[in-house]
């Protein structure tokens, strides 16, 4: 899991993205190191930020935790 802060709709919120989400949607190998998880987060941060915004539209409770299902459309 990668923890991060995001600004969405004028609010700063505590967020996290699960390992499963990074493995399934951001090409992170299963069992990857923390450094590789962080690289996958950094490489995908625009998509991740968009998912945070979508999730905040549905529910403004913090923290926001992104799961693999949040990237399946």
Sine and cosine of phi, psi and omega as CSV:
sin_phi,cos_phi,sin_psi,cos_psi,sin_omega,cos_omega
0.00,0.00,0.66,-0.75,0.07,-1.00
-0.92,-0.39,0.80,-0.60,0.05,-1.00
-0.99,-0.12,0.62,-0.78,0.01,-1.00
-0.36,-0.93,0.25,-0.97,0.09,-1.00
-0.96,-0.29,0.59,-0.80,0.01,-1.00
-0.68,-0.74,0.46,-0.89,0.10,-0.99
-0.95,-0.32,0.85,-0.52,0.01,-1.00
-0.63,-0.78,0.78,-0.63,0.01,-1.00
0.83,0.56,0.62,0.79,0.06,-1.00
0.98,0.21,0.11,0.99,0.01,-1.00
-0.88,-0.47,0.61,-0.79,0.13,-0.99
-1.00,-0.07,0.82,-0.57,-0.05,-1.00
-0.78,-0.63,0.53,-0.85,0.09,-1.00
-0.98,0.20,0.71,-0.70,-0.07,-1.00
-0.68,-0.73,0.25,-0.97,0.10,-0.99
-0.49,-0.87,0.47,-0.88,0.14,-0.99
-0.82,-0.58,0.72,-0.69,-0.08,-1.00
-0.97,0.24,0.37,-0.93,0.08,-1.00
-0.85,0.52,-0.67,0.74,0.00,-1.00
-0.84,0.54,-0.69,0.72,0.01,-1.00
-0.89,0.46,-0.68,0.74,0.01,-1.00
-0.92,0.40,-0.61,0.79,0.01,-1.00
-0.94,0.33,-0.66,0.75,-0.09,-1.00
-0.99,0.17,-0.52,0.85,-0.15,-0.99
-0.85,-0.53,-0.10,0.99,-0.04,-1.00
-0.76,-0.65,0.43,0.90,0.16,-0.99
0.83,0.55,0.60,0.80,0.06,-1.00
-1.00,-0.05,0.79,-0.61,0.01,-1.00
-0.90,0.43,0.55,-0.83,0.07,-1.00
-0.86,0.51,0.73,-0.68,0.00,-1.00
0.98,0.19,0.29,0.96,-0.03,-1.00
-0.88,0.47,0.42,-0.91,0.04,-1.00
-0.94,0.33,0.26,-0.96,0.06,-1.00
-0.86,0.51,-0.61,0.80,0.01,-1.00
-0.89,0.46,-0.65,0.76,0.01,-1.00
-0.94,0.35,-0.61,0.79,0.07,-1.00
-0.87,0.49,-0.70,0.72,0.00,-1.00
-0.90,0.43,-0.63,0.78,0.04,-1.00
-0.89,0.45,-0.67,0.74,0.02,-1.00
-0.89,0.46,-0.65,0.76,0.06,-1.00
-0.87,0.49,-0.75,0.66,-0.04,-1.00
-0.89,0.46,-0.66,0.75,0.00,-1.00
-0.92,0.40,-0.51,0.86,-0.06,-1.00
-0.96,-0.29,0.29,0.96,-0.15,-0.99
-0.88,0.48,-0.47,0.88,0.04,-1.00
-0.93,0.36,-0.70,0.71,0.06,-1.00
-0.90,0.43,-0.62,0.79,0.00,-1.00
-0.92,0.40,-0.68,0.73,0.03,-1.00
-0.88,0.47,-0.64,0.77,0.04,-1.00
-0.90,0.44,-0.63,0.78,0.03,-1.00
-0.92,0.40,-0.61,0.79,0.06,-1.00
-0.88,0.48,-0.72,0.70,0.00,-1.00
-0.88,0.48,-0.69,0.72,0.03,-1.00
-0.88,0.47,-0.67,0.74,-0.03,-1.00
-0.93,0.38,-0.59,0.81,0.03,-1.00
-0.92,0.39,-0.50,0.86,0.06,-1.00
-0.91,0.42,-0.56,0.83,0.01,-1.00
-0.99,0.16,-0.58,0.81,-0.11,-0.99
-0.38,-0.92,0.89,-0.46,-0.08,-1.00
-1.00,0.06,0.10,1.00,0.00,-1.00
-0.94,0.33,0.69,-0.73,0.06,-1.00
-0.97,-0.25,0.42,-0.91,-0.03,1.00
-0.98,0.22,0.38,-0.93,0.07,-1.00
-1.00,-0.04,0.83,-0.56,0.05,-1.00
-0.89,-0.45,0.86,-0.51,0.00,-1.00
-1.00,-0.08,0.78,-0.62,0.03,-1.00
-0.92,-0.38,0.15,-0.99,0.00,-1.00
-0.83,0.56,-0.61,0.80,-0.02,-1.00
-0.90,0.44,-0.36,0.93,0.03,-1.00
-0.95,0.30,-0.18,0.98,0.01,-1.00
-0.93,-0.38,0.04,1.00,0.04,-1.00
-1.00,-0.08,0.87,-0.49,-0.03,-1.00
-0.93,-0.37,0.00,0.00,0.00,0.00
